[in-house]
């Protein structure tokens, strides 16, 4: 289905010594964070260490599974765009420029089976699930009349959430003691491997990220887009459009999980000079 195209664990529940402690120490050390690339121009710091308490492959598996279900539902309703759809081809062309820079932010991304699909809906929304599964709704393209540069900012932002593993971290922080037992059992090789994936799969599409996650995604997405040759200034025009549409329509589904505000635009404006050189170099190249 689609084009192969391109969570709080209760730490107090774990024993303070013994095999679990050694395994936990190894996990935290081995995958301490998705490091900020040495050549990164924006400053976002390291990803959350908490995410290492949830296996990345399980969250990615959940993302693939839920994405498949969503696309199947859209297809059954006649809402899934065909490969020949002009808007979908446009989205995939933009993604093809962004994806080569993804592995700089997460080496796992080089092995993801990236997909880009378009769903016919008036919703102003888009997402990228763990594992590189991207979807746009026609509403965000049609109602906001997005330029290619603005589409790239939306897509880069959503890709950044996946690359920085925000869903994985949020699940790790919100799983609570109920999921802690299955997570612990899984990490210790005691089975129940599919349990977390099942839990995660019901939450990924509606997961709300923190303010710091949103800033992180804004800046990483800004840099991804600039490296791919998309005008960084489009990040500001995009969020101005979002704000205006929210006023006109009394709220947007996109903004329910992506809060807007003047501070967001101000942070983007402050970072434009940092990525301007990347954009110019990409245009020259």
C-alpha positions as CSV (number, residue, x, y, z in Angstrom):
1,X,0.0,0.0,0.0
2,X,1.4,3.3,-1.0
3,X,4.7,4.0,-2.8
4,X,7.8,2.5,-1.4
5,X,9.7,5.5,-2.6
6,X,11.4,7.0,-1.4
7,X,5.4,6.2,26.2
8,X,6.9,7.2,30.0
9,X,8.5,4.0,31.5
10,X,8.5,4.2,35.3
11,X,12.2,4.2,36.2
12,X,11.3,3.5,39.8
13,X,9.8,0.2,38.8
14,X,13.1,-1.2,37.6
15,X,15.5,-2.9,40.1
16,X,18.4,-0.8,41.2
17,X,20.9,-3.7,40.6
18,X,21.2,-7.0,38.8
19,X,20.9,-7.8,35.1
20,X,18.3,-5.1,34.4
21,X,20.5,-2.3,35.8
22,X,23.4,-3.5,33.5
23,X,21.1,-3.8,30.5
24,X,19.6,-0.4,31.2
25,X,23.0,1.3,31.5
26,X,24.1,-0.3,28.2
27,X,21.0,0.9,26.4
28,X,21.3,4.5,27.7
29,X,25.0,4.6,26.8
30,X,24.7,2.9,23.4
31,X,21.9,5.1,22.2
32,X,22.3,8.1,24.4
33,X,20.7,10.4,21.8
34,X,20.3,11.2,18.1
35,X,23.4,13.4,18.1
36,X,23.2,16.8,16.4
37,X,25.2,16.5,13.2
38,X,28.6,18.1,13.3
39,X,27.7,20.3,10.4
40,X,24.3,21.4,11.7
41,X,23.6,25.1,11.5
42,X,20.6,25.2,13.8
43,X,21.0,24.5,17.5
44,X,18.6,21.9,18.9
45,X,20.8,19.9,21.3
46,X,20.5,16.2,21.9
47,X,17.4,14.1,21.6
48,X,15.7,12.8,24.8
49,X,17.6,10.0,26.5
50,X,14.2,8.6,27.8
51,X,13.4,7.4,24.3
52,X,16.1,4.7,24.7
53,X,13.8,2.8,27.1
54,X,11.5,2.0,24.1
55,X,13.1,0.1,21.2
56,X,13.1,2.2,18.0
57,X,12.2,-0.8,15.8
58,X,9.0,-1.4,17.7
59,X,7.8,2.2,17.3
60,X,8.8,2.2,13.6
61,X,6.9,-1.1,13.2
62,X,3.8,0.5,14.9
63,X,4.1,3.5,12.6
64,X,4.3,1.2,9.5
65,X,1.3,-0.8,10.7
66,X,-0.9,2.2,11.5
67,X,0.1,4.0,8.3
68,X,-0.9,1.0,6.3
69,X,-4.3,0.9,8.1
70,X,-4.9,4.6,7.4
71,X,-4.0,4.3,3.7
72,X,-6.2,1.2,3.3
73,X,-9.1,3.1,4.9
74,X,-8.6,6.1,2.6
75,X,-8.4,3.8,-0.4
76,X,-11.6,2.0,0.5
77,X,-13.3,5.4,0.7
78,X,-11.9,6.5,-2.7
79,X,-9.9,9.2,-1.0
80,X,-6.3,7.9,-1.7
81,X,-4.7,9.7,-4.6
82,X,-3.4,7.5,-7.4
83,X,0.2,7.6,-8.5
84,X,-0.8,9.7,-11.5
85,X,-2.3,12.5,-9.4
86,X,-0.5,15.8,-10.1
87,X,-0.5,16.9,-6.4
88,X,0.9,13.6,-5.3
89,X,3.6,13.7,-7.9
90,X,4.5,17.2,-6.6
91,X,4.7,16.0,-3.0
92,X,6.9,13.1,-4.0
93,X,9.2,15.3,-6.0
94,X,9.7,17.6,-2.9
95,X,10.2,14.6,-0.7
96,X,12.9,13.2,-3.1
97,X,14.9,16.4,-2.5
98,X,14.5,16.3,1.3
99,X,15.1,12.6,2.0
100,X,18.8,12.5,1.0
101,X,19.5,14.8,4.0
102,X,17.5,12.8,6.5
103,X,20.2,10.4,7.6
104,X,22.4,13.3,8.8
105,X,19.8,13.6,11.6
106,X,19.1,9.9,12.2
107,X,21.2,7.1,10.7
108,X,18.3,4.7,10.9
109,X,16.5,6.9,8.2
110,X,18.9,5.5,5.6
111,X,17.1,2.1,6.0
112,X,13.6,3.4,6.2
113,X,11.2,2.6,3.3
114,X,10.0,6.1,2.8
115,X,6.4,6.6,1.5
116,X,4.5,9.7,0.5
117,X,0.8,9.6,0.0
118,X,-2.1,12.1,-0.5
119,X,-5.5,11.8,1.1
120,X,-8.5,13.7,-0.2
121,X,-9.9,15.6,2.7
122,X,-10.7,19.2,3.7
123,X,-8.5,18.7,6.8
124,X,-5.6,21.1,7.0
125,X,-3.1,18.4,8.1
126,X,0.0,16.4,7.3
127,X,2.2,14.0,9.2
128,X,5.2,11.8,9.1
129,X,5.1,8.6,11.2
130,X,8.1,6.8,12.6
131,X,9.8,4.9,9.8
132,X,9.4,7.6,7.2
133,X,5.7,7.3,6.4
134,X,4.5,10.7,5.1
135,X,0.9,11.7,4.3
136,X,-0.7,15.1,3.3
137,X,-4.3,15.9,3.2
138,X,-5.5,17.9,0.2
139,X,-7.0,20.5,2.4
140,X,-3.6,21.8,3.5
141,X,-2.5,22.3,-0.1
142,X,-5.8,23.7,-1.5
143,X,-6.9,25.9,1.3
144,X,-3.6,27.4,2.2
145,X,-2.4,27.5,-1.4
146,X,1.1,26.4,-0.4
147,X,4.1,27.1,-2.6
148,X,6.6,24.3,-3.1
149,X,8.8,26.1,-0.6
150,X,6.0,26.1,2.0
151,X,5.2,22.5,1.3
152,X,8.8,21.7,1.9
153,X,8.6,23.4,5.3
154,X,5.6,21.4,6.3
155,X,7.2,18.2,5.1
156,X,10.6,19.0,6.7
157,X,8.9,19.7,10.0
158,X,7.0,16.4,10.0
159,X,10.0,14.5,8.9
160,X,12.0,16.1,11.7
161,X,9.5,14.7,14.3
162,X,10.3,11.2,13.0
163,X,14.0,11.8,12.7
164,X,14.3,13.2,16.2
165,X,12.1,10.3,17.4
166,X,9.8,12.6,19.3
167,X,7.0,9.9,19.2
168,X,9.3,7.3,20.7
169,X,10.3,9.7,23.5
170,X,6.7,10.7,24.3
171,X,5.6,7.1,24.4
172,X,8.5,6.3,26.8
173,X,7.5,9.2,29.1
174,X,3.8,8.5,29.0
175,X,3.6,4.7,29.0
176,X,3.4,4.5,32.8
177,X,3.6,1.4,35.0
178,X,1.1,-0.6,32.9
179,X,3.4,-0.7,29.9
180,X,6.6,-0.8,31.9
181,X,6.2,-4.5,32.6
182,X,5.9,-5.4,28.9
183,X,8.7,-3.0,28.0
184,X,11.0,-4.5,30.6
185,X,10.1,-8.1,29.6
186,X,10.9,-7.2,26.0
187,X,14.3,-5.6,26.7
188,X,15.2,-8.6,28.8
189,X,14.3,-11.0,26.1
190,X,11.3,-12.4,27.8
191,X,8.8,-12.2,24.9
192,X,5.8,-10.0,24.4
193,X,7.6,-8.3,21.5
194,X,4.4,-7.2,19.8
195,X,2.8,-5.7,22.9
196,X,4.4,-2.3,22.7
197,X,3.9,-2.0,19.0
198,X,0.2,-2.6,19.5
199,X,0.0,0.0,22.2
200,X,2.0,2.6,20.2
201,X,0.0,2.0,17.1
202,X,-3.1,3.3,18.7
203,X,-1.4,6.6,19.7
204,X,0.9,7.7,17.0
205,X,-1.5,9.6,14.8
206,X,-2.9,11.7,17.6
207,X,0.2,12.1,19.7
208,X,0.8,15.7,20.9
209,X,4.3,16.9,21.1
210,X,5.8,19.2,23.7
211,X,6.6,22.8,22.9
212,X,10.3,22.0,22.9
213,X,9.6,19.1,20.4
214,X,7.8,21.6,18.1
215,X,10.7,24.0,18.2
216,X,13.1,21.2,17.6
217,X,11.0,20.1,14.5
218,X,10.7,23.6,13.2
219,X,14.5,24.2,13.2
220,X,15.5,20.7,12.0
221,X,12.9,20.9,9.3
222,X,14.1,24.4,8.4
223,X,17.6,23.1,7.9
224,X,16.5,20.1,5.9
225,X,14.5,22.3,3.5
226,X,17.3,24.8,3.1
227,X,19.8,22.0,2.3
228,X,17.4,20.8,-0.3
229,X,17.3,24.2,-1.9
230,X,13.9,25.5,-0.6
231,X,13.7,29.1,0.5
232,X,13.9,29.3,4.4
233,X,11.7,32.4,4.4
234,X,8.8,30.2,3.4
235,X,8.8,28.9,7.0
236,X,7.6,32.3,8.1
237,X,5.0,32.7,5.4
238,X,3.7,29.2,6.1
239,X,3.0,29.9,9.8
240,X,1.5,33.3,8.9
241,X,-0.9,31.4,6.6
242,X,-1.6,28.9,9.4
243,X,-2.4,31.6,11.8
244,X,-4.7,33.4,9.4
245,X,-6.5,30.2,8.5
246,X,-7.0,29.4,12.1
247,X,-8.7,32.8,12.7
248,X,-10.9,32.4,9.6
249,X,-12.0,28.8,10.5
250,X,-12.1,28.9,14.2
251,X,-9.2,26.5,14.7
252,X,-7.4,23.9,12.6
253,X,-6.8,20.2,13.1
254,X,-3.1,20.8,12.3
255,X,-2.8,23.4,15.1
256,X,-4.3,21.0,17.6
257,X,-1.0,19.2,17.6
258,X,1.1,22.0,16.2
259,X,0.5,25.2,18.3
260,X,1.1,28.4,16.5
261,X,2.1,31.8,17.9
262,X,4.3,34.8,17.4
263,X,7.1,33.3,19.4
264,X,7.2,30.4,16.9
265,X,7.6,32.7,14.0
266,X,10.2,34.8,15.9
267,X,12.3,31.7,16.5
268,X,12.2,30.8,12.9
269,X,13.1,34.4,11.8
270,X,16.0,34.3,14.2
271,X,17.3,31.1,12.6
272,X,17.0,32.2,9.0
273,X,20.5,33.7,8.8
274,X,21.9,30.4,10.1
275,X,20.6,28.4,7.1
276,X,20.7,31.1,4.4
277,X,24.1,29.9,3.3
278,X,22.9,26.3,2.9
279,X,20.0,27.5,0.8
280,X,22.3,29.6,-1.5
281,X,24.8,26.7,-1.8
282,X,22.0,24.3,-2.8
283,X,20.7,26.7,-5.4
284,X,24.1,27.2,-6.8
285,X,24.6,23.4,-6.9
